[in-house]
Amino acid sequence: MKVIHLHHQENELIQLAVESNRQAQQRIYTQFSPKMLSVCRQYIKDIHEAEDIMITAFMKVFTNLKNFEHKGSFEGWIRRIMVNECISFIRVQKKIRYLEEENYFEESFNTIESQFSVDEIQFLIDTLPDGYKMVFNLYAIEGFKHQEIAMMLGIKEGTSKSHLSHARKMLQGQLNKLKNYDNGTE
């Protein structure tokens, strides 16, 4: 039985793509585009705009592929480019507003029950104001700390915490309404 080293294959694929091998670039795009479209869709409500942003971000991936240092996962590196491209798009569109609030309180966010579909949850996240949505995605989905979010978005750390708290409250309220509606109590 022959042992195939996946990491070695990925490194070869990356090297070929750096050398502008179109087949290697196509394989990378085909492998990662479904996940990366989901990442972009978390930030961008319109699927067509999310696709455009993903394609633009993949252009940046291929342009900067020579700078990938093979530290950490390749998928994580691509994901970071996608997130940054989404943030840039939203900033350019000036769709994001942050309310400077120093007072905040962390509140536990109940685990989302399996009764809700991914589409329902994404719809609820899409209804959040853009600033809340951005902070929620960066914190809850991407795993960034408030200090990192504040630096990325040019806001105060307290504003990040406040926006997360407000986003959680809004989502919890929306989930409760959806649950009551599904149960026929509303």
C-alpha positions as CSV (number, residue, x, y, z in Angstrom):
1,M,0.0,0.0,0.0
2,K,1.4,3.4,-1.0
3,V,1.1,6.2,1.5
4,I,0.1,9.5,0.0
5,H,1.1,12.7,1.9
6,L,-1.7,15.2,1.5
7,H,0.4,18.1,2.8
8,H,3.1,17.3,0.2
9,Q,0.5,17.3,-2.6
10,E,-0.9,20.6,-1.4
11,N,2.5,22.2,-1.4
12,E,3.1,20.9,-5.0
13,L,-0.2,22.3,-6.1
14,I,0.5,25.6,-4.5
15,Q,4.0,25.8,-6.2
16,L,2.4,25.0,-9.6
17,A,-0.2,27.7,-9.1
18,V,2.6,30.2,-8.1
19,E,4.2,29.4,-11.5
20,S,0.9,30.4,-13.1
21,N,-0.2,26.8,-14.0
22,R,-3.9,27.3,-14.9
23,Q,-4.8,23.7,-14.1
24,A,-3.4,24.0,-10.5
25,Q,-5.2,27.3,-10.0
26,Q,-8.4,25.8,-11.2
27,R,-8.0,22.9,-8.8
28,I,-7.4,25.3,-5.9
29,Y,-10.5,27.3,-7.0
30,T,-12.6,24.2,-7.4
31,Q,-11.5,22.8,-4.0
32,F,-12.0,26.0,-2.0
33,S,-14.7,28.1,-3.7
34,P,-17.7,26.4,-2.2
35,K,-16.5,27.0,1.4
36,M,-15.2,30.5,0.5
37,L,-18.5,31.5,-1.0
38,S,-20.1,30.5,2.3
39,V,-17.7,32.7,4.1
40,C,-18.4,35.7,1.8
41,R,-22.2,35.0,2.1
42,Q,-21.9,35.3,5.9
43,Y,-21.0,38.9,5.5
44,I,-22.7,39.9,2.2
45,K,-26.5,39.4,1.9
46,D,-26.7,39.4,-1.9
47,I,-25.5,36.1,-3.3
48,H,-24.3,37.8,-6.6
49,E,-22.3,40.4,-4.7
50,A,-20.8,37.6,-2.5
51,E,-19.8,35.7,-5.6
52,D,-18.2,38.8,-7.1
53,I,-16.3,39.4,-3.9
54,M,-15.2,35.8,-3.7
55,I,-13.8,35.9,-7.3
56,T,-12.0,39.2,-6.5
57,A,-10.6,37.6,-3.4
58,F,-9.4,34.6,-5.4
59,M,-7.6,36.9,-7.7
60,K,-5.8,38.3,-4.7
61,V,-5.1,34.7,-3.5
62,F,-3.4,33.9,-6.8
63,T,-1.6,37.2,-7.0
64,N,-0.2,36.8,-3.5
65,L,0.3,33.0,-3.5
66,K,4.0,33.4,-3.6
67,N,3.7,35.1,-0.2
68,F,2.1,32.1,1.5
69,E,4.6,31.0,4.1
70,H,3.2,27.5,4.7
71,K,2.6,28.4,8.3
72,G,-0.9,27.3,9.4
73,S,-3.4,26.0,7.0
74,F,-3.7,27.1,3.4
75,E,-7.5,27.1,3.8
76,G,-7.2,29.5,6.7
77,W,-5.0,31.8,4.7
78,I,-7.5,31.9,1.9
79,R,-10.3,32.4,4.4
80,R,-8.6,35.4,5.9
81,I,-8.3,37.0,2.4
82,M,-12.0,36.4,1.9
83,V,-13.0,38.0,5.2
84,N,-10.7,41.0,4.5
85,E,-12.2,41.4,1.0
86,C,-15.7,41.4,2.5
87,I,-14.8,44.0,5.1
88,S,-13.3,46.2,2.4
89,F,-16.4,45.9,0.2
90,I,-18.7,46.8,3.1
91,R,-16.5,49.8,3.9
92,V,-16.5,51.0,0.3
93,Q,-20.2,50.7,0.2
94,K,-20.4,52.6,3.5
95,K,-23.0,50.1,4.7
96,I,-21.5,49.8,8.1
97,R,-22.0,52.0,11.1
98,Y,-20.6,51.6,14.5
99,L,-22.2,53.1,17.6
100,E,-19.5,54.1,20.1
101,E,-20.6,52.6,23.3
102,E,-18.3,51.9,26.2
103,N,-21.0,50.1,28.3
104,Y,-21.6,46.6,27.4
105,F,-22.4,43.3,29.1
106,E,-21.6,39.8,28.0
107,E,-24.5,37.6,27.9
108,S,-24.6,33.9,27.3
109,F,-26.0,33.1,23.9
110,N,-28.1,29.9,24.0
111,T,-27.0,27.2,21.7
112,I,-29.0,27.2,18.5
113,E,-31.2,24.2,18.4
114,S,-31.0,21.8,15.6
115,Q,-34.6,22.6,14.7
116,F,-33.5,25.6,12.7
117,S,-32.0,25.2,9.2
118,V,-28.8,26.9,8.1
119,D,-30.8,29.1,5.7
120,E,-33.1,30.2,8.6
121,I,-30.1,31.1,10.8
122,Q,-28.4,32.9,7.9
123,F,-31.6,34.8,7.2
124,L,-31.7,35.9,10.8
125,I,-28.0,37.0,10.8
126,D,-28.7,38.9,7.5
127,T,-31.4,41.0,9.3
128,L,-28.8,42.3,11.8
129,P,-27.6,45.9,11.2
130,D,-24.3,45.7,9.3
131,G,-22.1,46.7,12.2
132,Y,-23.6,44.1,14.5
133,K,-23.4,41.5,11.7
134,M,-19.8,42.2,11.0
135,V,-18.7,41.9,14.7
136,F,-20.9,38.9,15.2
137,N,-19.4,37.0,12.3
138,L,-15.8,38.0,13.1
139,Y,-16.3,36.9,16.8
140,A,-18.7,34.0,16.7
141,I,-17.8,32.5,13.4
142,E,-14.3,33.5,12.6
143,G,-13.1,33.3,16.2
144,F,-11.3,36.7,16.4
145,K,-10.9,38.3,19.8
146,H,-12.4,41.7,20.5
147,Q,-9.0,43.4,20.4
148,E,-8.4,42.0,16.9
149,I,-11.8,43.0,15.7
150,A,-11.3,46.5,17.0
151,M,-8.0,46.8,15.1
152,M,-9.5,45.3,11.9
153,L,-12.5,47.6,11.9
154,G,-10.9,50.7,13.3
155,I,-13.3,50.8,16.4
156,K,-12.8,50.6,20.1
157,E,-12.7,47.3,21.8
158,G,-15.7,48.3,23.9
159,T,-17.7,49.0,20.8
160,S,-16.9,45.5,19.5
161,K,-18.1,44.0,22.8
162,S,-21.2,46.1,22.8
163,H,-22.1,45.2,19.2
164,L,-21.7,41.5,19.9
165,S,-23.9,41.8,22.9
166,H,-26.6,43.7,20.9
167,A,-26.3,41.2,18.0
168,R,-26.8,38.3,20.4
169,K,-29.8,39.9,22.0
170,M,-31.4,40.6,18.6
171,L,-30.7,37.0,17.4
172,Q,-32.0,35.5,20.6
173,G,-35.2,37.5,20.2
174,Q,-35.6,36.5,16.6
175,L,-34.9,32.8,17.4
176,N,-37.5,33.0,20.1
177,K,-40.1,34.5,17.7
178,L,-39.2,31.8,15.1
179,K,-39.5,29.0,17.7
180,N,-42.9,30.4,18.9
181,Y,-44.1,30.7,15.4
182,D,-43.0,27.1,14.6
183,N,-44.7,25.9,17.8
184,G,-47.9,27.8,16.9
185,T,-47.8,30.0,20.0
186,E,-47.4,33.2,18.1
